[in-house]
Amino acid sequence: MTTHSNSWPAGTPCWVDLMASDLERTQNFYRDVLGWTFSESQPEYGGYCNALVEGDVVAGLSPTMEGMEDAPHVWSVYLATDDIAADAATAGDAGATQVYEPMEVGPFGSMGVWVDPTGAEFRMWQAHEHIGFGRVEEPGAVAWCDLMTGDPSTARDFYAKIFGYTYQDIGDDSMPYALFTVPGGDRPAGGMGGPVPDAGDAQPGWGVAFQVEDVDEAAERVRRAGGSISAEPSDFEYGRMAVAAGPDGEVFVVMTPSETM
């Protein structure tokens, strides 16, 4: 899959964005690491801008909002919804805590923020003019999103109640992990697992992997651009990956999927 022009099926990870303490510095970092270009920042939306790969939107960046200087810098994952009000109600009934109630973002769509029963923040996006990812599974674009949590069983039940996820276990006793598929989907939309061995006090959360042509070269670009590598490039069943951190310490994965993924 490369370019995408329609709304994503409900429950599919459809967008990621990041709040940066220094927007220009963060843009320069991801330009060097992933080859992104950027749309003009929009003052009426807090300076928000889109990251582009060959003109298609792949992620969002914004300056740190006033009053949120102490907020952690993380890549936020948005799950698509066809009816954000109804899914918000279902999420509340299933044990979610609402952080920001659903609100319209101009003509682009509607969003809200919640924390699931395992403590992981997630967002929902109901598309209007902005469908979310315009390109995926190509170098510079998102390859994969997943949730890592200390209570994967509770997480599975929770997201199944909202989005009707079905699961395929591919992990083991030491590292539970499952692929999830949305209703009517013909391939996995993401993953869910944990706890990660030796993760210590790591907080549960959704994460993002960006595709690159060569993981080892991408890891070196991260270092040269001022980031860091917390897990060196290594092979796994579905390709090769490394865990990186950007200018504000935000964690992300760079990966080259295998042809069979």
N, C-alpha and C positions, 0 to 999 in steps of 0.2 A: 504494500500500500504506500502511496506517495502523497499526492494532493487529495484534498477533501473539501467538498463544497456544500454538503448538507449538514443539518443538525445531527449531532451524535446521538445514538440510542441511549435512552435513560439508563443511568448507572455507570456509563462509560466515563473514565477519566478523560475530560475534554479540554482542559486548560491548566496551565501552571503559571504562577507569577511570584514575584519577589519584591520586597520592600528594601531599598538600598540606602545606606547612610550617606553615600556619595554616588549619585546616579552616574555621573560621567566616568568615575573610576570603575564602577561595575560594568558599564557599557564597554569600556576599553578592555576589561578582563575577558568578557564573553566574546567580544569581537576577535581577540587573539586566540582564545581557546576553541571556540565553536564556529568562528567565521560569520557571526551574526552582523547584520546591519539593523538599523532602527528607524522606526517612524518618528515623526516630530512629537515631542512631549506635548501633552494637552493640559494647559493650565486649568481649564475648567473641570478637569478630572484629576486634580492634584499632581499634575506633571507626569501622569501615566504615559507610557509609550509601549509599543509592540516591538518585539524582536522578530526579524524577518530572515528567511532563507529563500533566496531567489524570488523575493517579493511576496512570499506567503508567510502568514503569521504563525509563529511557533511557540511564543511565550510572552509574558508581560513583565515590565519593570516599572517601579515607581519610586520617587524619593520617599524618605521616611515622613510619615504624616505627623503634624504637630500633636504633641502629647503622647506619641508612641515611640519616643527615643529609646526607651528601655525595653521595648518589645524585641523578642528574639528574631533574628533574621533567618528565615527558612523559606524554602520553596513550598508554596501552598498549592494543593491539588484540588481541582474543581471536578465534581461529578455531575454529569448532565442530568437534567430533569425536564420532563414535559409539563409538569405542574408543580412549581416550587411551593405554593401554599399547601397543597395536599401532602406533598412529601415532607414538608416541614412539620406538619401535624403528626404524620406517621412517625417521624424521627423522634419527636417529643414523647409520644406514647411508648416508643421502644426504649426510652431511657437516655436520649441525647440531651445535652444542655445547650440552649441557644446562646450564642455570643452576640451575633448581629442578626436581627430579624430580616426577612427577605425585603429587598429594596430594588427599585429600578435604577439602572445605570444608563441614563439617557435613552437613546434609541437602540442601544447595543444588546440589552438583555436585563435579567434580574438575577441577583445573587444574595446569598446569606451564608452565615458561618455558624457552625456547631462544633461541639466536642462530643465524641461518641462515648459509650459507656466504659470503654477501656482507657479513656483519657486522651485520645488522638483527635486533633482538630481536622475537620473536613469542611469543604465548601460545596455549595450547589450552584449550578449555573443553568438558567432557562434562557435559551438563545432567542434573540430577535435578529438584529443585523449582524451581530458577532456570534458566529457559531462555535468558536473555540479554535482548536488547531486547524490550520489550513493545510498543513503538511506534517506527516509523521513518518517514522521508520525510514528516514534518510539521514545522512550525515548533517549534524547541526540541529536536527529536530528530535522530538521526544520519541524514545524507543519503548519505554515501559514505565508504568507507575505501580507502586504497591504500598501496602500497609504493613508495617512491622510493629507488633505489640506483644506485651507479656501475656495477653489473654486472647489468643486467636479464636478460641471456641466462641466466646461472647461476641467478638467482632463479626464472626461469620453469621451468627444468628441475627445480629443487629442489621447488617447491610442486606441480608436476605429479606428481612421484613420490609425494608424500604424499596429496594430495587429488584427483588426476586432473583438475586444471584444464585447460581448453582456452582458447585465447586468440584475440582479435580485435584486430589491429593498427589503431590509429587515429592514431598519431603520425607523425612524419616523421624524416628523418635527423638533424635538429638536436635533436629531443626524442622519442626512442622512448617509446611508451606503448601499452599493450594493455589491453583489458578482459578479465577472466577470468570464466569460467562454471564452476560445479561440475557434476559428473555429474548428468544429469537436470534441470538447471536450465533455465528458459525465458527467463532474462534475466541480464545480467551481475551478478555478486555484488560486484565491486570492480575495482580497477585496479592496474597494475604498470608502472613506467617509470623513466626517468632515463638518464643523470645530468641534473640540472637545470642549464641554462646559468648560468654565473656563480655557482654554488653554493659555489665555493671548497672549503673543508675540511669542508663539511656532512656529517654522519654519515648513513649509510643508515638508514631506519626506516619503520615503518608510521605513517600519519597518519589523522586523522579530520576530516571536514567536518560541521558542524551546519547544519541548514536554518533559514533565517530568512525572514520575509516580505519584508524590504527590506534588502539588504546595506549600503547607504549609511547607513541609520539604525542598523543593528547595529554598524557600525564606529564611529559616534559614541558609542554606548552603551559599547563597549569602552573608548574613551578616557575617558569620564566615570567609569567604574567603576575606573579605575586601570591598565588594560591598555595595550597599544600595537598599532599596525597597521604591519606590515612590508611589506605589499603592498597598495596602495590598491585600493578597489573597481574592478573592471574586468569587461568582458564577455568570455565565451569561448563556444565552440561550443555548450556545454550549459547556459548560464545566466550568472549573474553571481556573482562571488566576491571575497573579500578574505582576506588572511592576517593572523591576529591572534596575540597572546600574552597569557596571563593573569598572575595575581599572582606566580607563581613562574617566569615566563618560558616556561611551557609553550605550545607552538605549536599552533594549530588553525585551521581554515578556517571561515568563515561563507559560506554560499552560498544562492542562490535558483535552483533548477534551472529550465530551460526546460520548457515543457509537453511537448516531444518527447523529453526525456531518458529 
